[in-house]
Amino acid sequence: VQPPEKPLQAEEWKRLRENFHSPEIFEEVMLNSMIRCNSHVDVAKSLLTCVAKSDGDVGYNLLIKYLALCVQQQKTSEICDVYDIMKMRFKTLESGAYNLLIRGLSNSDKWRTALTILEDVKKVMTPPRTSYESCIKAATQHQEMSLAFELYHDMLAKELVPTLDVLQVFFDFSRGMKDAELKKQLFGILLYLRDNQIYPHGMFMRSIKLWFESIPGENWRGHITNIKHSGKCPVCHHQLEDSNLTEEEYHILKERITADVIHGRDTFRKTTPQEFEAFQAFVEDRLPFDIVIDGLNVSHIKAKKMQCENLFHVINCLAKENARLLVLGRKHMLFNSSNWNREVMKEMQNKADFFFADNISEDDAFLLYATLKSGKHCRFVTRDFLRDHKACLSDSLTRHIFRKWQRGHQIMVFPSAEGKHFNFLPAFNYDCVVQTTGNTWHIPYKDTFEEKYSYEVPRKWLCLQRKQ
């Protein structure tokens, strides 16, 4: 439906409605079309006036669509009018309506009304992240930084994960301010990135750099760099934290992985206690391993290649170092097929120990068990991020230790750009998270924001140094 370009009289709307194939949904379809075409709000008003005349009032659904059009065009007085109508007619609204009102008003001089609405929403439900973020952006734009931080902490307390864009806003609007409390809060955001293994994108990294360099009287200088494999920063020569766990951390991790992941409620849905016992006996008998490989996961690296060739290539590369390898496989790999060649399988079994689980098994619990059992030196190979297991762990300290251990022990494999061979990203000797000594900050970052591949550890770092 093409909306008219100017407001129509009631008679003209009625004629259009009668000629429409489904008159009962005419108004909804027309308003959707107005949103899509960004029609002038007066055209929408004339339609709602026609509806009010014939029906006595305007239904909730049509009001929401009209509101969406007003928000799209930042028509503040119309948004306020709709809010007044809705307050009078409906006891509560659903979260989509609240979200629209907050978004529309927070971009205007009526931004404090958006805060009032947010408080009302909190009485009946947890507001969506977007509502909080609209209010935070409004507060920062009006230099009300303590209010913005209050909203941010409220978000975190409700376990809502802030977007990187809203975190960036804090740094953008704090430039050049001399305020000890503000500085402490911004450092808190950097520590939030550290605790949650979040890597800022290039634009966010630049905002952090500019904020540091703008702090009055502190003389910070930022440089972009690549950290050497040794973990030494080429700019300030500071040695980054190493990725090894302390004995105590390693002990906590082993205990919790065993309790929460291996014996937790999930494992035996994917395998049987008998199979897991057989695997434990198999591992005990051959300990320790240097590298544990998720065979099925690795076999899918290059889609157009035979799966056993992919696995064979990875085993060959890793066996060169005389490493003791354990490959977790599935029983179907032992049968000659288009993907699994018996001769190639025999050759691989000369270079590595293989444990073949039932075809229904989930490999991750086996992978974690064998790696942790082999000792601190043992690495593992999978392209999986192991998110599920982090979620299974029952407390934040263990989740933090698990991620640190993962960063220092996971070897990533991916095909080279031209697809001819494989590249290995070794596990780092240093810990790839935001870190500080007080007079230095080191922040790993990615050029672009990419949610999907967040397990690929960044190569680029921002080194910030406070010159004495």
C-alpha positions in Angstrom: 0.0 0.0 0.0 1.3 3.4 -1.0 0.4 6.0 1.6 -1.0 9.4 0.4 1.4 12.3 0.3 -0.9 14.7 2.2 -3.5 14.4 4.9 -7.0 13.1 3.7 -10.5 13.9 4.8 -12.5 11.1 6.5 -14.5 10.4 3.3 -11.3 9.9 1.3 -9.9 7.5 3.9 -13.2 5.5 3.9 -13.1 5.1 0.1 -9.5 3.8 0.2 -10.5 1.4 3.0 -13.5 0.0 1.0 -11.2 -0.6 -2.0 -8.7 -2.5 0.1 -8.7 -6.3 -0.1 -8.9 -6.8 3.7 -10.7 -3.7 5.1 -10.5 -5.0 8.7 -6.7 -4.5 8.7 -6.5 -1.5 6.4 -5.4 1.0 9.2 -2.6 -1.3 10.5 -1.3 -2.0 7.0 -1.5 1.7 6.1 0.4 2.8 9.2 3.1 0.2 8.7 3.5 1.5 5.2 3.8 5.1 6.5 6.6 4.0 8.9 8.4 2.3 6.0 8.0 5.4 3.7 8.6 7.8 6.6 5.3 9.7 5.8 4.6 13.1 7.3 3.0 12.7 10.8 0.1 14.9 9.6 -0.9 12.2 7.1 -1.0 9.6 10.0 -2.9 12.1 12.2 -5.6 12.5 9.6 -6.0 8.7 9.5 -6.3 8.4 13.3 -8.8 11.3 13.3 -11.0 9.3 10.8 -10.7 6.2 13.0 -11.6 8.1 16.2 -14.7 9.6 14.5 -16.0 6.3 13.3 -15.0 4.1 16.3 -15.1 6.5 19.2 -11.4 6.0 20.0 -8.1 4.7 18.6 -7.0 1.2 19.6 -3.7 0.4 21.3 -2.1 -1.2 18.2 -2.7 1.9 16.0 -1.4 4.2 18.7 1.8 2.2 19.0 2.4 2.4 15.2 1.7 6.2 15.2 4.1 6.5 18.2 6.8 4.6 16.2 6.4 7.1 13.3 6.7 10.1 15.7 9.8 8.6 17.3 11.3 7.9 13.9 10.9 11.6 13.1 11.8 12.9 16.6 8.5 14.7 16.9 8.7 15.5 20.6 5.3 17.2 21.2 3.4 14.4 19.4 5.3 11.8 21.5 4.3 13.6 24.6 0.6 13.7 23.4 0.6 10.0 22.8 2.1 9.4 26.2 -0.6 11.5 27.9 -3.4 9.6 26.0 -1.8 6.2 26.9 -1.4 7.1 30.6 -5.1 8.1 30.7 -6.4 5.0 28.9 -4.2 2.1 29.9 -3.1 1.1 33.3 0.2 -0.4 32.1 1.8 -0.7 28.7 3.9 -3.5 27.2 7.7 -3.2 27.1 7.7 -2.2 23.4 5.6 0.9 24.0 7.7 1.9 27.0 10.9 1.4 24.9 9.6 3.6 22.1 8.5 6.4 24.5 11.9 6.3 26.3 13.8 6.3 23.0 11.8 9.1 21.6 11.9 11.4 24.6 15.6 10.7 25.6 16.6 12.3 22.2 14.8 15.5 23.1 14.6 18.4 25.7 12.1 16.2 27.5 14.8 13.6 28.3 14.0 13.7 32.0 10.5 12.4 31.3 12.2 9.3 29.8 13.9 8.8 33.2 10.5 9.0 34.9 9.1 6.4 32.5 12.1 4.1 33.1 11.3 4.3 36.9 7.7 3.4 36.2 8.7 0.4 34.1 11.0 -0.8 36.9 8.0 -1.2 39.1 6.4 -3.8 36.8 9.3 -5.4 34.9 13.0 -5.4 34.1 13.4 -2.7 31.5 15.1 -3.8 28.3 18.8 -2.9 27.7 17.8 -0.4 25.0 15.7 1.7 27.4 18.6 2.0 29.9 21.0 2.8 27.1 18.8 5.6 25.7 18.6 7.2 29.1 22.4 6.8 29.7 23.1 8.5 26.3 20.8 11.3 27.2 22.4 11.8 30.6 26.0 11.8 29.2 25.0 14.3 26.4 23.7 16.7 29.2 27.0 16.1 31.1 25.1 14.4 34.0 27.8 11.8 34.4 26.9 10.6 37.9 23.3 9.9 36.8 24.6 8.0 33.7 26.8 5.9 35.9 23.9 5.2 38.3 21.9 3.9 35.4 24.9 1.8 34.2 25.3 0.1 37.6 21.6 -0.5 37.8 21.8 -2.2 34.4 24.7 -4.5 35.6 22.8 -5.3 38.8 19.9 -6.5 36.7 22.4 -8.6 34.6 21.8 -6.7 31.4 24.9 -6.6 29.3 25.7 -3.1 28.0 26.7 -2.7 24.3 30.1 -1.4 23.5 28.6 1.7 21.9 27.1 2.8 25.2 30.4 2.1 27.0 32.1 4.2 24.4 29.7 7.1 25.0 31.0 7.4 28.6 34.6 8.0 27.3 33.4 10.4 24.5 31.6 12.7 26.9 34.2 12.7 29.7 37.0 14.1 27.7 39.0 16.9 29.4 37.2 16.7 32.7 39.2 16.7 35.9 37.1 14.6 38.3 38.5 11.9 40.5 35.2 10.1 40.9 34.6 10.1 37.1 38.0 8.7 36.5 37.4 5.9 39.0 34.1 5.0 37.2 35.8 5.0 33.8 38.6 2.7 35.1 35.7 0.6 36.4 34.4 0.2 32.9 37.9 -0.9 31.7 38.0 -3.5 34.6 34.5 -4.7 33.5 36.0 -5.4 30.0 38.8 -7.3 31.7 36.6 -9.4 33.9 34.3 -10.3 31.0 37.0 -10.9 28.3 35.5 -8.1 26.1 37.6 -6.6 23.4 36.7 -3.1 22.3 36.5 -2.4 18.6 38.8 0.2 16.8 36.4 3.2 17.3 35.9 2.4 21.0 39.7 2.0 21.5 40.3 5.5 19.9 37.7 7.0 22.4 39.6 5.4 25.3 42.9 6.7 24.0 41.6 10.3 23.5 40.0 10.3 27.0 43.3 9.2 28.6 45.3 11.9 26.7 42.7 14.6 27.6 42.9 14.1 31.4 44.2 17.5 32.7 47.7 17.4 34.2 48.2 13.6 33.9 50.3 13.4 30.7 49.1 10.0 29.3 50.3 8.9 25.9 48.7 6.1 23.9 50.4 4.0 21.2 49.1 1.2 19.1 51.3 -1.9 19.0 51.6 -5.7 18.6 52.8 -7.6 21.7 55.7 -10.0 21.1 55.2 -13.7 21.8 57.3 -13.3 25.0 54.5 -10.9 26.3 56.7 -7.8 26.4 55.2 -4.6 25.1 57.6 -3.0 22.5 56.5 0.5 23.5 56.9 0.6 27.2 58.9 -2.7 27.7 56.4 -3.8 30.4 56.0 -7.5 30.7 52.3 -8.4 30.5 50.6 -10.8 33.1 51.3 -14.4 32.2 48.4 -16.7 31.4 49.4 -19.4 33.8 47.1 -20.2 36.7 48.4 -20.4 40.3 48.4 -23.8 41.9 45.3 -22.7 43.9 43.5 -21.5 40.8 44.3 -24.7 38.9 43.0 -26.8 41.8 39.7 -24.7 42.0 39.2 -25.1 38.2 39.8 -28.9 38.2 37.4 -29.4 41.1 34.7 -27.1 39.6 34.9 -28.5 36.1 34.6 -32.0 37.5 31.6 -31.1 39.7 29.8 -28.7 37.4 30.6 -29.8 33.9 31.7 -33.4 34.0 29.4 -34.7 36.7 26.9 -31.8 36.2 23.4 -32.3 35.0 24.4 -32.1 31.3 27.1 -34.6 30.6 25.2 -37.8 30.8 22.5 -36.6 28.5 25.3 -36.6 25.8 27.1 -39.8 26.9 26.7 -42.7 29.4 28.4 -43.1 32.8 29.9 -46.4 31.4 31.4 -44.6 28.4 32.8 -41.9 30.6 34.3 -44.4 33.0 35.9 -46.2 30.0 37.3 -42.9 28.9 38.7 -42.1 32.3 40.5 -45.5 32.5 41.9 -44.9 29.0 43.3 -41.5 29.9 44.7 -42.7 33.3 46.5 -45.5 31.5 48.3 -43.1 29.0 48.8 -39.9 30.9 50.2 -37.3 30.5 49.3 -35.8 27.0 50.7 -32.6 25.6 47.8 -31.7 23.3 44.2 -32.9 23.3 42.4 -32.5 19.9 38.6 -32.4 19.3 38.9 -34.6 16.2 35.4 -34.1 14.8 35.5 -30.4 15.3 38.8 -30.0 13.6 37.8 -32.3 10.7 35.3 -29.7 9.5 37.9 -26.9 9.0 37.8 -27.0 5.2 34.4 -28.0 4.0 35.5 -29.1 0.5 38.2 -31.4 1.8 37.7 -35.0 3.1 37.3 -34.8 6.8 40.0 -37.3 7.5 42.5 -35.2 5.4 41.8 -32.1 7.5 42.4 -34.1 10.7 45.5 -35.8 9.3 47.0 -32.4 8.3 46.5 -31.0 11.9 47.9 -34.1 13.5 50.9 -34.0 11.2 51.7 -30.4 12.1 51.3 -30.9 15.8 53.2 -34.2 16.0 56.3 -32.5 14.5 57.3 -31.3 18.0 57.2 -34.9 19.3 54.2 -33.9 21.3 52.0 -36.7 22.8 48.6 -36.2 21.2 45.2 -37.5 22.2 42.5 -37.3 19.6 38.8 -37.5 20.6 37.0 -39.2 17.8 33.7 -40.9 17.1 33.1 -44.6 16.2 31.8 -43.7 12.8 35.3 -42.6 11.8 36.5 -46.2 11.9 34.2 -47.2 9.0 35.5 -46.7 5.4 33.4 -43.9 3.9 33.6 -40.9 1.6 34.9 -38.8 4.5 36.9 -41.4 6.5 39.6 -43.4 4.7 40.7 -46.5 6.6 44.3 -46.3 5.5 44.6 -42.6 6.5 43.0 -43.4 9.8 45.6 -46.2 10.4 48.4 -43.7 9.7 47.0 -41.1 12.1 46.7 -43.8 14.8 50.5 -44.3 14.5 51.1 -40.7 15.5 48.4 -40.1 18.1 46.3 -41.9 20.7 42.7 -42.0 19.7 39.6 -42.5 21.9 36.5 -43.3 19.8 33.3 -42.3 21.6 29.8 -43.4 20.6 28.3 -41.3 17.8 25.9 -39.5 20.1 28.6 -38.2 22.5 29.4 -34.6 23.1 33.2 -34.2 23.1 33.7 -31.1 25.3 33.5 -32.8 28.7 36.0 -35.4 27.5 38.3 -32.7 26.1 38.3 -30.7 29.4 38.8 -33.8 31.5 41.8 -35.1 29.5 43.4 -31.7 29.3 43.1 -30.8 33.0 44.1 -34.3 34.0 47.3 -34.1 32.0 48.6 -31.1 33.9 49.2 -27.4 33.5 51.4 -27.8 30.4 48.7 -29.6 28.3 47.0 -27.6 25.5 43.8 -28.4 23.6 42.6 -27.8 20.0 39.0 -27.0 19.1 37.4 -24.2 17.2 34.6 -24.2 19.7 34.4 -21.3 22.2 33.2 -23.6 25.0 30.5 -21.0 26.0 28.2 -23.7 27.4 30.8 -24.8 29.9 31.5 -21.4 31.2 27.7 -21.0 31.7 27.6 -24.3 33.7 30.2 -23.1 36.2 28.4 -22.0 39.4 30.3 -18.9 40.4 31.9 -15.9 38.8 35.4 -16.6 40.2 35.5 -20.0 38.6 34.2 -18.6 35.3 37.0 -16.0 35.4 39.6 -18.7 36.0 38.1 -20.9 33.3 38.4 -18.1 30.7 42.0 -17.3 31.8 42.9 -21.0 31.5 41.2 -21.2 28.1 43.1 -18.2 26.8 46.4 -19.8 27.9 45.6 -23.3 26.6 43.4 -23.2 23.5 45.2 -23.6 20.2 43.1 -22.2 17.3 43.2 -23.7 13.8 41.8 -22.0 10.7 42.4 -22.3 6.9 44.8 -19.7 5.4 43.3 -17.0 3.3 44.0 -18.8 0.0 42.8 -22.1 1.6 45.9 -24.1 0.7 47.1 -24.8 4.3 46.2 -24.3 7.9 47.2 -21.5 10.3 47.7 -22.3 14.0 47.1 -19.6 16.6 49.2 -20.9 19.6 48.0 -20.4 23.1 49.6 -17.3 24.5 52.2 -17.1 27.2 50.7 -13.8 28.3 47.1 -13.1 29.3 45.1 -11.4 26.6 42.9 -9.1 28.7 42.8 -5.5 29.7 45.5 -4.9 32.4 47.0 -2.1 34.4 50.0 -1.4 36.7 48.7 2.1 37.6 51.1 4.0 35.4 50.3 1.8 32.3 47.2 0.3 30.8 47.3 -2.3 28.1 44.1 -2.9 26.1 43.7 -5.6 23.5 41.3 -4.6 20.7 39.8 -5.6 17.4 39.5 -3.4 14.3 35.9 -4.1 13.9 33.1 -5.3 16.2 32.4 -9.0 15.6 30.3 -10.9 18.1 30.6 -14.3 16.3 34.4 -14.7 16.4 35.0 -13.3 19.9 37.1 -16.3 20.8 39.8 -15.2 18.3 42.2 -13.3 20.5 43.2 -9.9 19.2 46.7 -9.2 17.9 46.5 -5.5 18.4 46.9 -3.6 21.6 46.7 0.0 22.9 49.5 0.8 25.2 48.8 3.7 27.5 51.7 5.2 29.5 51.7 8.0 32.1 54.9 10.0 31.5 56.4 11.1 34.8 
